[in-house]
Amino acid sequence: METLMSINEFINGIVWGWPSLILIVGTGIYLTVRTNCFSIVRIGYVLKNTLMKMFSKDDKGEGEVSAFQAVSTALAATVGTGNIAGVATAIATGGPGALFWMWIAALFGMTTKFAEVVLAVHYRETTPDGRITGGPMYYIQNGLNKKWLAKIFAFFGAFAAFGIGNMVQSNSIAEALNVTFGANKLIVGIVCAVMTGIVVVGGIKRIGQVTEKLVPFMAAFYIIGALIIVIANITHLPAALALIVKSAFTPVAATGGFIGSTVMLSMRYGIARGVFTNEAGLGSAPIAHAAATTDHPIRQGLWGVFEVFVDTIVIATLTGLCIIVTGVWDSGLTAAALTAEAFNSVIPTYGGWIVAIGLFLFAFSTILGWEYYGERCAEYLIGPKVNIVYRVLWVPFVIIGAVGGLEVLWDLADTMNGLMAIPNLIGVIFLSPVVFKLTREFFAKEKVNKLN
């Protein structure tokens, strides 16, 4: 076992280290440039056709769930502990500059997620029983004709889901509620497991119905709380922004409980946590988007841009700003405890409650979204008969994670999660001409329609 974990630790250092980060961000830069930076310069158009149409019921085309239900499921899985604990860890280790590099990862990650979603919808399939299914395994198989590579992605995804999407999340919930309210971890795990089972037994349609209501509420709840903290310290905001930019390019000396950071450390933690929280390049979210009702892959791809924007540019940024403007970033605390300290500095006691409840909502929604990801990957490998088995297996692992069991499995799953990016990015890079072609045709048609 020790030999296995040593090998896993070595591989993990690669998949979550510079080699993979360069590949992920490099892919984002390439896609952004080749699409004329549309996800950045035309963010207004993106928001107009996503945020402003969030609750529209006029989706056209084929699909299993609405476009918003699809992005809600994806956001449910994407917005998780990384937005509260992950951002805090990045700043506690890499300094305030880590937030800047998180922004950079997100700016290019928006186009990566866009390309993933476009390909997922373009190459999706309809199952014999009428369900719509898709994701990296299908665009690798149908676009590249590399079924063996598609199976590798599906294997990583089916296994990784139990760690990053299940046990890690339930453990974060149990830990937060135990520290804040004194809740028993086992009871928390059982309650979460029951709630999870009630939802996932209904498949993507029920998950979509729940997440389309849960995601807007949880996002608004946390965003309002974070804005209160930032506004209360608004006079410190200019200095905080200056510190973020300065720290991104110059070493930060040890101060208070902060041990100091180099530029490379700041860059690595910022980019790594940015990728971890918005999942651009990992290939997970396209699995949910593939089920969306839409008349064109590009139209759903806009929701991919929106997803990264909300996850990192809005929610993760607010977490980072709360930590920096309150001056607690160098307190020596880390993870959710650091975020809670920032909130408590403005709203004593109740600030910690906001963080704990926000973390519960974020993590629980992630459990729902990742169940669907893992199930679709397992179905690709074994067939639809595995779906009910996967759902049944999923529920008890929520309890196991809550009480802190099988941590070895967490470590293996974390590595698998990073490994998902490799086959996915191979597919995205080699199929990028398809994305460019569809993008040109879509916007040319949009221009003609506008003129008419």
C-alpha positions as CSV (number, residue, x, y, z in Angstrom):
1,M,0.0,0.0,0.0
2,E,2.8,2.4,0.8
3,T,4.4,1.8,-2.6
4,L,1.1,2.4,-4.3
5,M,0.6,5.7,-2.4
6,S,4.1,6.8,-3.2
7,I,3.5,6.2,-6.9
8,N,0.2,8.1,-6.6
9,E,1.9,11.0,-4.9
10,F,4.4,11.2,-7.7
11,I,1.8,11.1,-10.4
12,N,-0.4,13.6,-8.4
13,G,2.6,16.0,-8.4
14,I,2.6,15.9,-12.2
15,V,-1.2,16.1,-12.9
16,W,-1.7,19.0,-10.4
17,G,1.8,20.4,-11.0
18,W,3.3,22.6,-13.7
19,P,3.1,20.1,-16.6
20,S,-0.6,19.8,-16.5
21,L,-1.2,23.4,-15.5
22,I,0.8,24.6,-18.5
23,L,-1.1,22.2,-20.8
24,I,-4.5,23.4,-19.5
25,V,-3.8,27.1,-19.5
26,G,-1.9,26.8,-22.8
27,T,-4.9,25.2,-24.4
28,G,-7.1,28.0,-23.1
29,I,-4.7,30.6,-24.6
30,Y,-4.7,28.8,-28.0
31,L,-8.5,28.5,-28.1
32,T,-9.0,32.1,-26.9
33,V,-6.7,33.6,-29.6
34,R,-8.1,31.4,-32.4
35,T,-11.7,32.5,-31.5
36,N,-10.6,36.2,-31.5
37,C,-10.9,36.4,-27.7
38,F,-14.7,36.4,-28.1
39,S,-15.3,35.0,-24.6
40,I,-13.5,38.0,-23.2
41,V,-14.3,40.9,-25.5
42,R,-17.9,39.8,-26.1
43,I,-18.7,38.9,-22.5
44,G,-21.6,41.4,-22.7
45,Y,-23.1,39.3,-25.5
46,V,-22.5,36.1,-23.5
47,L,-24.3,37.5,-20.4
48,K,-27.2,38.9,-22.5
49,N,-27.8,35.4,-23.9
50,T,-27.3,33.5,-20.6
51,L,-27.8,35.6,-17.4
52,M,-30.6,37.6,-19.0
53,K,-32.3,34.5,-20.3
54,M,-31.7,32.4,-17.2
55,F,-35.4,31.5,-16.5
56,S,-36.6,31.6,-20.1
57,K,-38.7,28.6,-21.1
58,D,-38.4,29.0,-24.8
59,D,-35.5,26.6,-25.5
60,K,-35.6,25.2,-29.0
61,G,-34.1,22.0,-30.4
62,E,-33.5,18.6,-28.9
63,G,-32.4,17.7,-25.4
64,E,-33.3,16.0,-22.1
65,V,-33.3,19.1,-19.8
66,S,-33.5,22.8,-20.4
67,A,-30.4,24.8,-21.1
68,F,-30.5,26.4,-17.7
69,Q,-31.1,23.1,-15.9
70,A,-28.0,21.8,-17.7
71,V,-25.8,24.7,-16.7
72,S,-27.3,24.5,-13.1
73,T,-26.2,20.9,-12.9
74,A,-22.8,21.9,-14.2
75,L,-22.6,24.8,-11.8
76,A,-23.8,22.7,-9.0
77,A,-20.8,20.4,-9.5
78,T,-18.4,23.2,-10.2
79,V,-19.2,25.6,-7.4
80,G,-18.0,23.6,-4.4
81,T,-15.6,23.7,-1.5
82,G,-13.0,25.2,-3.8
83,N,-14.8,28.5,-3.9
84,I,-14.6,28.8,-0.1
85,A,-11.9,26.6,1.2
86,G,-9.8,26.3,-2.0
87,V,-9.5,30.1,-2.6
88,A,-8.5,30.6,1.0
89,T,-5.9,27.9,0.8
90,A,-4.4,29.5,-2.3
91,I,-4.1,32.9,-0.7
92,A,-2.8,31.4,2.6
93,T,-0.1,29.6,0.7
94,G,0.6,31.8,-2.3
95,G,-0.3,35.2,-0.9
96,P,-2.8,37.7,-2.3
97,G,-1.2,37.4,-5.8
98,A,-2.7,33.9,-6.1
99,L,-6.1,35.6,-6.7
100,F,-4.6,37.4,-9.7
101,W,-3.4,34.2,-11.3
102,M,-6.8,32.6,-10.5
103,W,-8.3,35.4,-12.7
104,I,-5.9,34.6,-15.5
105,A,-6.7,30.9,-15.4
106,A,-10.4,31.8,-15.5
107,L,-10.2,34.3,-18.4
108,F,-8.6,31.6,-20.7
109,G,-10.6,28.9,-19.0
110,M,-13.9,30.5,-20.2
111,T,-12.9,29.6,-23.8
112,T,-11.8,26.1,-22.9
113,K,-15.1,25.4,-21.2
114,F,-16.9,26.9,-24.2
115,A,-15.0,24.5,-26.6
116,E,-15.7,21.5,-24.4
117,V,-19.5,22.3,-24.3
118,V,-19.6,22.9,-28.0
119,L,-18.0,19.6,-28.8
120,A,-20.2,17.8,-26.2
121,V,-23.4,19.0,-27.9
122,H,-22.1,18.5,-31.4
123,Y,-21.1,14.9,-30.9
124,R,-23.7,13.8,-28.4
125,E,-25.9,10.7,-28.9
126,T,-29.4,9.5,-28.3
127,T,-29.6,6.3,-26.4
128,P,-32.1,3.5,-27.5
129,D,-34.4,4.5,-24.7
130,G,-34.5,8.1,-25.9
131,R,-32.0,9.8,-23.4
132,I,-29.5,12.4,-24.6
133,T,-25.9,11.6,-23.5
134,G,-22.5,13.1,-24.3
135,G,-19.3,14.4,-23.0
136,P,-15.6,14.0,-23.7
137,M,-15.9,10.2,-24.2
138,Y,-18.3,10.8,-27.0
139,Y,-16.4,13.6,-28.8
140,I,-13.2,11.6,-28.4
141,Q,-14.8,8.5,-29.8
142,N,-16.9,10.1,-32.6
143,G,-14.7,13.0,-33.4
144,L,-11.2,11.5,-33.1
145,N,-12.2,7.8,-33.6
146,K,-10.2,6.9,-30.5
147,K,-12.5,4.7,-28.4
148,W,-9.6,3.5,-26.3
149,L,-8.8,7.0,-25.3
150,A,-12.5,7.7,-24.6
151,K,-12.6,4.7,-22.3
152,I,-9.5,6.0,-20.4
153,F,-11.3,9.3,-19.7
154,A,-14.5,7.5,-18.7
155,F,-12.6,5.2,-16.3
156,F,-10.9,8.2,-14.6
157,G,-14.2,10.1,-14.4
158,A,-16.2,7.2,-13.0
159,F,-13.6,6.6,-10.2
160,A,-12.7,10.2,-9.5
161,A,-16.3,11.2,-8.9
162,F,-16.3,9.2,-5.6
163,G,-13.5,11.3,-4.2
164,I,-13.7,14.9,-5.5
165,G,-17.4,14.8,-6.1
166,N,-18.6,12.8,-3.1
167,M,-16.4,12.0,-0.1
168,V,-14.4,15.2,-0.1
169,Q,-17.6,17.3,-0.3
170,S,-19.5,15.4,2.4
171,N,-16.4,15.6,4.7
172,S,-16.2,19.4,4.2
173,I,-19.9,19.7,5.1
174,A,-19.6,17.6,8.2
175,E,-16.4,19.4,9.3
176,A,-18.0,22.8,8.8
177,L,-21.2,22.0,10.6
178,N,-19.3,20.3,13.4
179,V,-17.0,23.3,14.0
180,T,-19.7,25.9,13.6
181,F,-22.8,24.2,15.2
182,G,-21.3,21.2,17.0
183,A,-23.2,18.8,14.7
184,N,-22.4,15.1,14.9
185,K,-20.5,14.2,11.8
186,L,-22.2,10.8,11.4
187,I,-25.6,12.3,11.7
188,V,-24.7,15.0,9.2
189,G,-23.5,12.2,6.8
190,I,-26.7,10.2,7.1
191,V,-28.9,13.3,6.5
192,C,-26.8,14.3,3.5
193,A,-26.9,10.7,2.2
194,V,-30.7,10.5,2.5
195,M,-31.1,13.9,0.7
196,T,-28.7,12.8,-2.0
197,G,-30.5,9.5,-2.6
198,I,-33.9,11.2,-2.9
199,V,-32.5,13.4,-5.7
200,V,-30.2,11.2,-7.7
201,V,-32.6,8.3,-7.9
202,G,-34.5,10.4,-10.4
203,G,-31.6,10.8,-12.8
204,I,-30.6,14.0,-14.7
205,K,-34.2,15.3,-14.9
206,R,-34.6,15.4,-11.1
207,I,-31.1,16.6,-10.6
208,G,-31.8,19.4,-13.1
209,Q,-35.1,20.3,-11.4
210,V,-33.4,20.5,-8.0
211,T,-30.2,22.4,-9.1
212,E,-32.1,25.0,-11.2
213,K,-33.7,26.1,-7.9
214,L,-30.7,25.4,-5.6
215,V,-27.9,27.0,-7.6
216,P,-29.4,30.5,-7.9
217,F,-30.4,30.5,-4.2
218,M,-27.0,29.3,-2.9
219,A,-25.1,31.7,-5.2
220,A,-27.3,34.7,-4.1
221,F,-27.0,33.7,-0.4
222,Y,-23.2,33.6,-0.5
223,I,-22.7,36.5,-2.8
224,I,-24.9,38.8,-0.7
225,G,-23.0,37.8,2.4
226,A,-19.6,38.3,0.8
227,L,-20.7,41.7,-0.6
228,I,-21.6,42.8,3.0
229,I,-18.0,42.0,4.1
230,V,-16.5,43.8,1.1
231,I,-18.7,46.9,1.4
232,A,-18.0,47.1,5.1
233,N,-14.3,47.4,4.2
234,I,-14.8,49.4,1.0
235,T,-12.1,51.9,2.0
236,H,-9.6,49.1,2.0
237,L,-10.6,47.8,-1.5
238,P,-8.2,49.9,-3.6
239,A,-5.2,48.9,-1.4
240,A,-6.3,45.3,-1.6
241,L,-6.5,45.3,-5.4
242,A,-3.1,46.9,-5.5
243,L,-1.7,44.3,-3.2
244,I,-3.2,41.5,-5.3
245,V,-1.5,42.8,-8.5
246,K,1.8,43.6,-6.8
247,S,2.0,40.3,-5.1
248,A,1.4,38.5,-8.4
249,F,4.7,39.7,-9.7
250,T,6.9,40.3,-6.6
251,P,7.7,37.9,-3.7
252,V,5.7,38.4,-0.5
253,A,7.7,38.5,2.7
254,A,6.7,36.7,5.8
255,T,4.3,38.6,7.9
256,G,2.0,37.7,10.9
257,G,1.2,34.0,10.4
258,F,2.1,34.0,6.7
259,I,5.4,32.3,6.0
260,G,6.1,34.2,2.8
261,S,5.7,33.3,-0.9
262,T,7.6,33.5,-4.2
263,V,6.1,34.6,-7.5
264,M,6.2,31.0,-8.8
265,L,4.4,29.7,-5.7
266,S,1.8,32.4,-6.0
267,M,1.3,31.6,-9.7
268,R,1.1,27.8,-9.2
269,Y,-1.4,27.9,-6.3
270,G,-3.5,30.6,-8.1
271,I,-3.7,28.7,-11.4
272,A,-4.1,25.3,-9.7
273,R,-6.9,26.4,-7.5
274,G,-8.5,28.3,-10.4
275,V,-8.5,25.2,-12.5
276,F,-9.7,23.1,-9.6
277,T,-12.7,25.4,-8.8
278,N,-13.9,26.1,-12.4
279,E,-12.9,22.7,-13.8
280,A,-12.2,24.1,-17.3
281,G,-10.2,21.5,-19.2
282,L,-11.1,18.6,-16.9
283,G,-14.0,17.5,-19.1
284,S,-16.5,17.1,-16.4
285,A,-19.1,19.9,-17.0
286,P,-19.6,19.0,-20.7
287,I,-21.3,15.8,-19.6
288,A,-24.1,17.8,-18.1
289,H,-24.3,20.4,-20.9
290,A,-24.6,17.6,-23.5
291,A,-28.1,16.8,-22.2
292,A,-29.3,20.4,-22.7
293,T,-32.2,21.3,-25.0
294,T,-30.6,23.6,-27.6
295,D,-30.8,24.3,-31.4
296,H,-27.0,24.9,-31.8
297,P,-23.8,23.8,-30.0
298,I,-22.5,27.4,-29.8
299,R,-25.7,28.6,-28.0
300,Q,-25.0,26.1,-25.3
301,G,-21.3,26.9,-25.4
302,L,-22.2,30.4,-24.2
303,W,-23.4,28.8,-21.0
304,G,-20.0,27.3,-20.6
305,V,-18.4,30.7,-20.6
306,F,-21.1,31.9,-18.1
307,E,-20.3,29.0,-15.9
308,V,-16.6,29.9,-15.5
309,F,-17.4,33.6,-15.1
310,V,-19.8,33.0,-12.2
311,D,-17.7,30.4,-10.5
312,T,-14.3,32.2,-10.5
313,I,-14.7,35.8,-11.6
314,V,-17.7,36.3,-9.3
315,I,-17.9,33.8,-6.4
316,A,-14.2,32.9,-6.0
317,T,-13.2,36.6,-6.4
318,L,-15.6,37.7,-3.7
319,T,-14.1,35.0,-1.3
320,G,-10.6,36.3,-2.0
321,L,-11.5,39.9,-1.6
322,C,-13.2,39.2,1.7
323,I,-10.1,37.6,3.0
324,I,-7.8,40.4,1.8
325,V,-9.8,43.5,2.6
326,T,-10.4,42.3,6.1
327,G,-6.6,41.8,6.6
328,V,-6.9,38.3,7.8
329,W,-5.0,36.7,4.9
330,D,-1.7,36.6,6.9
331,S,-3.4,35.3,10.1
332,G,-1.9,31.8,9.7
333,L,-5.3,30.3,9.2
334,T,-6.2,28.4,6.0
335,A,-9.1,26.7,4.1
336,A,-12.7,27.4,5.3
337,A,-11.4,28.6,8.7
338,L,-9.7,31.6,7.0
339,T,-12.9,32.5,5.1
340,A,-14.9,32.2,8.3
341,E,-12.5,34.5,10.1
342,A,-12.9,37.1,7.4
343,F,-16.7,37.0,7.7
344,N,-16.6,36.9,11.5
345,S,-14.5,40.1,11.5
346,V,-17.5,42.0,10.2
347,I,-20.4,39.9,11.4
348,P,-19.3,38.2,14.6
349,T,-20.6,34.6,15.0
350,Y,-23.2,35.0,12.2
351,G,-20.4,35.5,9.6
352,G,-19.2,32.0,10.4
353,W,-22.7,30.7,10.0
354,I,-22.9,32.2,6.5
355,V,-19.7,30.5,5.5
356,A,-20.8,27.2,7.0
357,I,-24.2,27.3,5.4
358,G,-22.7,28.4,2.1
359,L,-20.2,25.6,2.2
360,F,-23.0,23.1,2.9
361,L,-25.0,24.3,-0.1
362,F,-22.0,24.4,-2.4
363,A,-20.7,21.0,-1.4
364,F,-24.2,19.3,-1.4
365,S,-24.9,20.6,-4.9
366,T,-21.5,19.3,-6.0
367,I,-22.4,15.8,-4.7
368,L,-25.5,15.9,-7.0
369,G,-23.7,17.1,-10.1
370,W,-20.8,14.8,-9.8
371,E,-23.1,11.8,-9.4
372,Y,-24.4,12.4,-12.8
373,Y,-20.8,12.8,-14.2
374,G,-19.6,9.6,-12.7
375,E,-22.8,7.7,-13.7
376,R,-22.5,8.8,-17.4
377,C,-18.8,7.7,-17.4
378,A,-19.7,4.3,-15.9
379,E,-22.5,3.9,-18.4
380,Y,-20.1,4.6,-21.3
381,L,-17.9,1.8,-20.0
382,I,-20.5,-0.8,-19.0
383,G,-23.8,0.2,-20.4
384,P,-27.1,1.6,-18.9
385,K,-27.6,-1.4,-16.6
386,V,-24.9,0.1,-14.3
387,N,-26.8,3.4,-13.7
388,I,-29.0,2.2,-10.8
389,V,-26.0,0.3,-9.3
390,Y,-23.9,3.5,-9.5
391,R,-26.6,5.5,-7.7
392,V,-27.0,2.9,-5.0
393,L,-23.2,2.8,-4.4
394,W,-23.0,6.6,-4.4
395,V,-25.2,7.2,-1.4
396,P,-23.2,5.3,1.4
397,F,-20.0,6.9,0.2
398,V,-21.5,10.2,1.3
399,I,-21.6,8.9,4.9
400,I,-18.1,7.4,4.6
401,G,-16.7,10.7,3.5
402,A,-18.5,12.6,6.3
403,V,-16.8,10.6,9.0
404,G,-13.4,10.8,7.3
405,G,-13.1,7.2,6.2
406,L,-11.1,5.8,3.2
407,E,-8.8,8.8,2.9
408,V,-6.5,6.7,0.7
409,L,-9.3,6.5,-1.8
410,W,-9.6,10.3,-1.7
411,D,-5.9,10.6,-2.7
412,L,-6.3,8.2,-5.6
413,A,-9.5,9.9,-6.7
414,D,-7.8,13.3,-6.6
415,T,-5.1,12.0,-9.0
416,M,-7.7,10.4,-11.3
417,N,-9.5,13.8,-11.3
418,G,-6.4,15.5,-12.6
419,L,-5.7,12.7,-15.1
420,M,-9.2,13.3,-16.7
421,A,-7.7,16.5,-18.3
422,I,-5.2,14.6,-20.4
423,P,-7.5,12.6,-22.7
424,N,-10.0,15.5,-22.7
425,L,-7.5,18.1,-23.8
426,I,-6.2,15.8,-26.5
427,G,-9.8,15.7,-27.8
428,V,-10.3,19.4,-27.5
429,I,-7.1,20.4,-29.2
430,F,-7.4,18.1,-32.1
431,L,-11.1,18.9,-32.6
432,S,-10.6,22.6,-32.2
433,P,-11.1,23.2,-36.0
434,V,-14.6,22.0,-35.5
435,V,-15.2,24.5,-32.7
436,F,-13.7,27.3,-34.9
437,K,-15.9,26.4,-37.9
438,L,-19.1,26.2,-35.8
439,T,-18.3,29.5,-34.1
440,R,-17.7,31.3,-37.4
441,E,-20.9,30.0,-38.9
442,F,-23.0,30.8,-35.9
443,F,-21.9,34.4,-35.5
444,A,-22.1,34.9,-39.3
445,K,-25.7,33.8,-39.1
446,E,-26.3,35.9,-36.1
447,K,-25.0,39.0,-38.0
448,V,-27.2,38.3,-41.0
449,N,-30.3,37.8,-38.7
450,K,-29.5,41.1,-37.0
451,L,-29.3,42.9,-40.3
452,N,-32.6,41.4,-41.4
